[in-house]
Amino acid sequence: MDGQTQRKRPAFTMLTVQKIISYFFLIFFTFFFFFPFFIMLFRSFMTSDEVLFDLPERIFPSSLFLGAYKELFSVKMIYFFKNTLVILAFNVIGSPLTASMCAFAFTKINFKCRKFWFSLMMGTMMLPGITLQIPMYIIYSMLGWTRTNLPLIVPAFLGGGAGSVFLIMQFMKGIPKDLHEAAIIDGANTFYIYVRIVVPLALPIILYFAIGTFMGVWNDFMGPLMYLQKERNWTVALAVYNMFRGEFKGQQYWNMQMASGVILSLPCMVIFCLFQRQLIAGVTFSGIKI
């Protein structure tokens, strides 16, 4: 027994040392990557003079100053939040819905020239996004949409993008064909099969895509900058940009800039923390057959 115990101790000690080293590096890199956010957070609770003139520069505020957040959360800013939420709602619902429909059609329905249309769709991924901005702007301008939020809403219901369709297709290919064939034998139509069989099984990848859509739309700046020309249609990101370019131009409101950065960062961080399992599941299962 003593010999077996002595042989087990080095292995146990080595495993403990490896865990300690692993956790040390995990904590170190977590602190390293979150340090800029912590600086931004702490300075958002400082006064503007405290940020600018206190030497040596402090990390923690001397007192909890909420003036920057009170100034940002005005009635006008709440209106911009409402605009952003409207665009988010349409995109988070429309993009995963239409992308999953396209993926279902390409994987489970035999129709004429399916390979041709699939190749054509995948070919659009070769086009750099920057080359499409001017043609798309001309189209939306001809439709009279450039002064509305329609350019940021309508495309969400047009397939959700070739990359998203392809990703969901890879997941749906793993759904057994027997389920589809059994449903047809039982008299189920195509829409019933999609809603009651395919969508519940493909829910991890659909949620993954919905979360990615939320983060992309929330952080989008170029789209609102191009199309939302009227102030009443601005999103939060565009409103913050125009606020410091116009209303506070030339004024050193660093604490308000830090507060706006915190406000724009928090929703994505909260969404990631709440749905990290779904994000990991979507990436993991997309290449695994059920």
C-alpha positions in Angstrom: 0.0 0.0 0.0 2.9 2.4 0.8 4.5 1.8 -2.5 1.2 2.5 -4.4 0.7 5.7 -2.4 4.1 6.9 -3.1 3.6 6.2 -6.9 0.3 8.1 -6.9 1.6 11.2 -5.0 3.8 12.6 -7.9 1.0 12.3 -10.4 -1.4 14.1 -8.0 1.2 16.8 -7.3 1.9 17.3 -11.0 -1.8 17.6 -11.8 -2.2 20.2 -9.0 0.7 22.2 -10.3 -0.7 22.1 -13.9 -4.1 23.4 -12.6 -2.4 26.2 -10.6 -0.4 27.3 -13.7 -3.5 27.1 -15.9 -5.7 29.1 -13.6 -2.9 31.7 -13.1 -2.6 32.3 -16.8 -6.4 32.4 -17.2 -6.8 35.0 -14.4 -3.8 37.0 -15.8 -5.2 37.2 -19.4 -8.7 37.8 -18.1 -7.5 40.8 -16.2 -5.3 41.9 -19.1 -8.1 42.0 -21.6 -10.7 43.5 -19.2 -8.3 46.2 -17.9 -9.3 48.8 -20.5 -13.0 48.2 -19.8 -12.3 48.6 -16.0 -10.5 51.9 -16.7 -13.4 53.1 -18.8 -15.9 52.1 -16.2 -14.1 53.7 -13.3 -13.5 57.0 -15.2 -17.1 57.2 -16.1 -17.8 57.7 -12.4 -15.3 60.6 -12.2 -15.8 64.3 -12.8 -14.4 65.7 -16.0 -11.8 67.7 -14.1 -10.8 64.6 -12.1 -10.1 62.8 -15.3 -8.1 65.6 -16.9 -6.2 67.3 -14.2 -5.5 64.9 -11.4 -1.8 64.0 -11.4 -0.7 61.3 -10.9 -3.6 59.8 -12.8 -5.9 57.7 -10.5 -7.6 54.5 -11.4 -10.5 54.6 -8.9 -12.7 57.6 -8.5 -12.5 59.6 -5.3 -16.3 59.7 -5.1 -19.2 58.1 -7.1 -20.2 60.8 -9.6 -23.3 59.9 -11.6 -23.5 63.2 -13.6 -22.2 61.7 -16.8 -24.9 59.0 -16.8 -27.6 61.4 -15.9 -26.6 63.6 -18.8 -26.5 60.7 -21.2 -29.8 59.2 -20.1 -31.8 62.2 -21.1 -35.3 62.0 -22.7 -33.7 62.3 -26.2 -31.3 59.4 -25.5 -34.1 57.2 -24.4 -35.8 57.9 -27.7 -32.6 56.7 -29.5 -32.6 53.6 -27.4 -36.2 52.9 -28.6 -35.1 53.3 -32.3 -32.2 50.8 -31.7 -34.5 48.3 -30.1 -37.0 48.4 -33.0 -34.2 47.7 -35.5 -32.8 45.0 -33.2 -36.2 43.3 -32.9 -36.8 43.1 -36.6 -33.2 41.8 -37.3 -33.1 39.3 -34.5 -36.4 37.8 -35.6 -36.1 38.2 -39.4 -32.5 37.2 -40.1 -32.5 33.8 -38.3 -36.0 33.0 -39.5 -35.3 33.6 -43.2 -31.8 32.1 -43.0 -33.2 28.9 -41.5 -35.9 28.8 -44.2 -33.3 29.1 -47.0 -31.1 26.5 -45.3 -34.1 24.1 -45.0 -35.0 24.6 -48.7 -31.4 23.8 -49.8 -31.0 20.8 -47.6 -34.4 19.1 -47.4 -36.3 20.1 -50.6 -35.5 18.9 -54.1 -36.3 21.7 -56.5 -35.1 22.6 -60.0 -31.6 24.1 -60.4 -31.0 23.8 -56.6 -27.2 23.4 -57.1 -27.1 26.4 -59.4 -28.9 28.7 -57.0 -26.8 27.4 -54.1 -23.6 28.1 -56.1 -24.9 31.5 -57.0 -25.7 32.3 -53.3 -22.2 31.1 -52.2 -20.6 33.2 -54.9 -21.9 36.3 -53.3 -19.5 35.7 -50.4 -16.7 36.5 -52.8 -17.8 40.1 -53.1 -16.2 42.5 -50.7 -18.9 44.3 -48.6 -17.4 47.7 -49.3 -18.1 47.3 -53.1 -21.8 46.8 -52.4 -22.3 49.9 -50.3 -22.7 52.4 -53.2 -25.0 50.2 -55.3 -27.1 49.4 -52.3 -27.3 53.1 -51.4 -28.4 54.0 -54.9 -31.1 51.3 -54.8 -32.4 52.5 -51.4 -32.3 56.1 -52.6 -34.4 55.3 -55.7 -36.9 53.6 -53.4 -37.0 56.6 -51.1 -35.7 54.7 -48.1 -32.6 56.7 -47.3 -34.4 58.9 -44.7 -36.0 55.9 -43.0 -34.8 52.9 -41.1 -36.1 50.5 -43.7 -32.6 49.8 -45.2 -31.6 48.4 -41.8 -34.8 46.3 -41.4 -35.9 45.0 -44.8 -32.6 43.1 -45.6 -33.1 41.1 -42.5 -36.1 39.3 -44.1 -34.1 38.5 -47.3 -32.2 35.5 -46.2 -29.8 36.8 -43.5 -26.7 36.4 -45.7 -25.0 33.5 -47.5 -22.6 32.7 -44.7 -25.5 32.3 -42.2 -27.4 30.1 -44.6 -24.4 27.9 -45.1 -23.7 27.6 -41.4 -27.3 26.6 -40.7 -27.2 24.2 -43.6 -24.3 22.4 -42.2 -26.3 21.8 -39.0 -29.4 20.7 -40.8 -27.5 18.2 -42.9 -27.0 16.3 -39.6 -30.8 15.9 -39.0 -31.7 12.3 -40.0 -33.6 12.0 -43.3 -35.8 9.3 -41.7 -37.6 12.0 -39.6 -38.4 13.9 -42.8 -39.6 10.9 -44.7 -41.6 9.6 -41.8 -43.4 13.0 -41.5 -44.2 12.9 -45.2 -45.7 9.4 -44.9 -47.8 10.7 -42.0 -49.2 13.4 -44.3 -47.2 16.4 -42.9 -46.7 19.2 -45.4 -43.4 21.1 -45.9 -44.2 24.0 -43.5 -45.3 21.6 -40.7 -42.0 19.6 -41.1 -40.0 22.9 -41.0 -41.8 24.3 -37.9 -42.4 21.2 -35.8 -39.4 19.0 -36.7 -36.5 20.9 -38.2 -36.6 24.2 -36.2 -36.7 22.5 -32.7 -33.7 20.3 -33.7 -31.8 23.2 -35.2 -32.5 25.6 -32.3 -28.9 25.7 -31.1 -27.5 27.0 -34.4 -30.5 29.4 -34.8 -30.0 30.9 -31.3 -26.3 31.2 -32.1 -27.1 33.1 -35.2 -29.7 35.3 -33.4 -27.2 36.3 -30.7 -24.6 37.1 -33.4 -27.1 39.2 -35.2 -27.9 41.1 -32.0 -24.3 41.9 -31.4 -23.7 42.9 -35.0 -26.8 45.2 -35.2 -26.1 46.8 -31.7 -22.5 47.6 -32.7 -23.3 48.7 -36.3 -22.2 52.3 -37.0 -21.7 52.5 -40.8 -25.3 51.4 -41.7 -27.0 54.0 -39.5 -24.5 56.7 -40.6 -25.3 56.1 -44.2 -29.1 55.8 -44.1 -30.4 57.4 -40.9 -30.2 61.1 -42.0 -32.9 62.4 -39.8 -32.2 62.8 -36.1 -35.5 61.2 -35.0 -34.3 57.9 -36.6 -30.8 57.7 -35.1 -29.6 54.7 -33.2 -27.7 54.9 -29.9 -24.3 54.4 -31.6 -25.0 57.2 -34.1 -26.5 59.5 -31.5 -23.4 59.2 -29.3 -21.2 59.9 -32.3 -23.1 63.0 -33.3 -23.4 64.1 -29.7 -19.6 64.4 -29.2 -19.2 65.7 -32.8 -21.8 68.5 -32.5 -23.3 69.3 -29.1 -20.0 68.7 -27.1 -17.5 69.4 -29.9 -14.4 71.0 -28.5 -15.3 70.3 -24.9 -13.4 67.8 -22.8 -16.2 65.7 -21.4 -14.0 62.6 -21.0 -16.2 61.1 -18.3 -19.2 61.3 -20.6 -17.3 59.6 -23.4 -16.3 56.8 -20.9 -19.9 56.5 -19.8 -21.1 56.2 -23.4 -18.6 53.5 -24.0 -19.8 51.6 -21.0 -23.4 51.9 -22.1 -22.6 50.6 -25.6 -20.5 47.7 -24.3 -22.8 46.4 -21.5 -25.6 44.9 -23.6 -23.2 42.7 -25.7 -21.4 41.6 -22.5 -24.7 40.7 -20.8 -26.0 38.8 -23.8 -22.7 36.9 -24.1 -22.7 35.9 -20.4 -26.4 34.8 -20.5 -26.1 32.8 -23.8 -22.5 31.6 -23.8 -23.7 28.0 -23.7 -25.9 28.5 -26.7 -23.0 30.2 -28.5 -20.6 27.3 -27.8 -23.3 24.7 -28.7 -23.9 26.4 -32.0 -20.3 26.4 -32.9 -19.7 22.8 -31.6 -22.7 21.1 -33.2 -22.6 22.9 -36.5 -20.1 20.3 -37.8 -21.4 17.3 -35.9 -24.0 15.0 -37.3 -26.9 14.0 -35.0 
